[in-house]
């Protein structure tokens, strides 16, 4: 089994202290930083863009796990690669040609992620699984923080895990949305090896990030 990794969502950090918040995550044992990019069009919210990512990347050694919830996404891939994204995750619904967008990310020497919304079926990406590095399974509808975890998506993770074994291919399975100390265990058991969490990491146990990361990793 793959090592369990934690990718804290920067959206739950104190935005007036982002540099310090990232240092706290590094010291607390985070494996990467999850950056949600929303455009107010593909999803009904707006968040940070390339200049903020570029500034934060300069002072961090962590992997930047950038989730692009923007449409059309293809023309912005290079911009986010240049800003410092190490993993670029896109939605099939946000590009006219998923194969071309995957190839573009690979050309830029970045890891490729593809995200599945709760209603998006695995069949949408089944033909591309050998070409990607990560599948991000959304356990809430993207666009807002603080939503409740949807347990039904665990079936999707189990299907992905089964496909991995049958085809003997290797990609990370990441889950994002309402992850806490209870459902993190069921997500890991289902086959997820990267957990995205925001509120639980930054707010639980009086903001003890190290403790919270450790608890999320434990089964």
Secondary structure, DSSP 8 states (H G I E B T S, - for coil): ----EEEEEGGGS-GGGHHHHHHHHHHHT-SEEEEEEEBSSSSS-B---HHHHHHHHHT--SEEEEEEE-SS-GGGHHHHHHHT-SEEEEEGGG-S-HHHHHHHHHHTT-EEEEEE-TT--GGGTGGGGGG-SEEEEESS-TT-SS----GGGHHHHHHHHHHHHHHT---EEEEESS--TTHHHHHHHHT--EEEESHHHHHGGGG-HHHHHHHHH--
